[in-house]
């Protein structure tokens, strides 16, 4: 009798774990980098001849790093919101053109608008890997001391910006 209950108990436990997993938001994957220093980087600026940009350039500022690419369909969905956020001048937005061709990235920004104070080139994806980018778009809110305080996986929505990003930006800018 006990031997027949074991598979039933195992099945019940699996059902419970599945039910818990289905209630979670798949975009809220915990990042081991939250509250840790942002990875150090220096990268070429998109569309410039030899200009370099470094995370050290942003020390003392609360800023948003947004990984994007011209080939990214979800980036197109998010992009108008980033353009609006940029026009509001709430915080600097730094772009990371991830595994893209420079000319395609520049064409994309010319076509859809450029919300970035600066956009860097990450042709081989090394900077993205250091930040733990799963795919684009992904965004990281970085505080004045260089700590990552928030990670957005996937495109921002208006609700994400209003309810998550902006309150945290205001708190960190104090």
Legacy VTK file of the C-alpha trace (Angstrom):
# vtk DataFile Version 3.0
C-alpha trace
ASCII
DATASET POLYDATA
POINTS 174 float
0.000 0.000 0.000
2.813 2.406 0.914
4.631 1.701 -2.357
1.615 2.858 -4.366
1.421 6.162 -2.459
4.995 7.213 -3.272
4.327 8.002 -6.973
1.144 9.847 -5.989
3.036 11.971 -3.437
5.792 12.741 -5.967
3.160 13.738 -8.533
1.472 16.011 -5.968
4.771 17.756 -5.152
5.479 18.303 -8.864
2.008 19.808 -9.358
2.625 22.219 -6.471
5.976 23.356 -7.948
4.399 23.789 -11.379
1.546 25.854 -9.913
4.021 28.117 -8.087
6.103 28.538 -11.255
3.074 29.512 -13.325
2.244 32.386 -10.949
5.631 34.068 -11.382
6.410 36.777 -13.916
9.009 35.362 -16.351
10.404 38.888 -16.933
11.380 39.155 -13.274
14.445 36.968 -13.280
16.579 37.858 -10.277
19.924 39.278 -11.272
23.003 38.499 -9.198
24.281 41.978 -10.144
21.585 43.931 -8.264
23.268 46.119 -5.614
26.684 45.160 -6.974
29.091 47.365 -8.954
28.352 47.573 -12.658
30.991 45.780 -14.717
33.763 48.083 -15.876
33.846 48.777 -19.599
35.244 51.069 -22.239
33.672 50.922 -25.684
33.630 52.858 -28.951
30.843 55.375 -29.406
28.477 54.488 -32.242
28.999 56.709 -35.270
32.177 58.377 -34.037
35.744 58.129 -35.206
37.679 56.829 -32.254
35.626 58.277 -29.383
35.435 55.960 -26.380
32.884 55.810 -23.566
33.403 54.273 -20.136
31.213 53.557 -17.137
33.544 55.900 -15.237
32.123 58.761 -17.341
28.815 58.347 -15.485
30.049 58.312 -11.878
28.055 60.791 -9.819
24.937 60.338 -12.007
21.938 58.037 -11.891
21.676 56.594 -15.411
20.008 53.934 -17.499
21.970 51.497 -19.658
19.750 50.090 -22.427
20.959 47.138 -24.514
19.324 47.268 -27.960
19.917 46.275 -31.588
18.562 47.161 -35.012
17.549 43.519 -35.576
15.507 43.423 -32.340
11.733 43.446 -32.853
10.958 44.035 -29.147
13.315 47.044 -29.156
11.022 48.689 -31.691
8.127 48.263 -29.231
10.087 49.864 -26.378
11.811 52.601 -28.368
9.036 55.259 -28.403
8.896 55.078 -24.595
12.643 55.631 -24.368
12.342 58.610 -26.717
9.652 60.097 -24.432
11.762 59.420 -21.340
14.749 61.059 -23.005
12.748 64.183 -23.851
11.682 64.480 -20.189
15.389 64.823 -19.220
14.874 62.802 -16.025
18.084 60.808 -16.357
20.776 60.091 -18.939
20.118 57.067 -21.141
23.134 55.221 -22.489
22.628 52.798 -25.355
24.518 49.572 -25.901
24.180 48.519 -29.545
24.443 44.776 -28.912
25.888 42.399 -31.540
24.887 44.719 -34.349
26.493 46.341 -37.385
27.336 50.001 -36.845
25.699 51.196 -40.063
22.447 49.345 -39.254
22.400 50.770 -35.731
22.884 54.300 -37.045
20.162 53.840 -39.673
17.803 52.543 -36.985
18.412 55.537 -34.714
17.969 57.966 -37.625
14.688 56.301 -38.571
13.096 55.883 -35.115
14.751 58.680 -33.125
17.739 58.690 -30.831
16.895 58.662 -27.113
20.501 58.056 -26.069
22.869 60.608 -24.626
25.510 58.289 -26.038
25.299 54.861 -27.640
28.179 52.424 -27.514
29.080 49.602 -29.855
29.221 46.053 -28.476
29.943 44.114 -31.675
31.053 40.886 -30.031
28.657 41.078 -27.061
31.348 41.078 -24.371
29.941 44.043 -22.454
26.482 42.513 -22.654
27.844 39.216 -21.330
29.494 41.015 -18.402
26.100 42.523 -17.549
24.367 39.157 -17.932
22.261 40.194 -20.921
19.984 37.299 -21.919
18.698 39.094 -25.013
17.724 42.572 -26.094
16.182 44.783 -24.951
17.456 44.764 -21.409
18.022 47.789 -19.215
20.004 48.486 -16.071
19.483 51.394 -13.685
22.835 52.394 -12.224
23.216 54.729 -9.255
25.676 57.563 -8.613
28.286 55.228 -7.128
28.113 52.753 -10.017
25.903 50.098 -8.388
23.238 48.335 -10.442
19.927 48.982 -8.697
17.359 47.601 -11.145
17.254 45.324 -14.181
14.468 45.250 -16.771
14.371 42.148 -18.926
12.455 42.698 -22.130
10.873 45.916 -23.323
9.720 48.585 -20.913
6.008 49.301 -20.825
4.477 52.583 -19.677
3.507 50.839 -16.429
7.092 49.624 -15.889
8.459 53.129 -16.324
5.773 54.788 -14.190
5.539 52.229 -11.395
9.063 50.794 -11.167
11.698 52.907 -12.894
10.717 56.513 -12.119
10.081 56.044 -8.377
13.457 54.345 -8.014
15.197 57.058 -10.068
13.706 59.777 -7.823
14.835 57.905 -4.712
18.370 57.409 -6.037
18.721 61.037 -7.186
18.242 62.362 -3.632
LINES 1 175
174 0 1 2 3 4 5 6 7 8 9 10 11 12 13 14 15 16 17 18 19 20 21 22 23 24 25 26 27 28 29 30 31 32 33 34 35 36 37 38 39 40 41 42 43 44 45 46 47 48 49 50 51 52 53 54 55 56 57 58 59 60 61 62 63 64 65 66 67 68 69 70 71 72 73 74 75 76 77 78 79 80 81 82 83 84 85 86 87 88 89 90 91 92 93 94 95 96 97 98 99 100 101 102 103 104 105 106 107 108 109 110 111 112 113 114 115 116 117 118 119 120 121 122 123 124 125 126 127 128 129 130 131 132 133 134 135 136 137 138 139 140 141 142 143 144 145 146 147 148 149 150 151 152 153 154 155 156 157 158 159 160 161 162 163 164 165 166 167 168 169 170 171 172 173
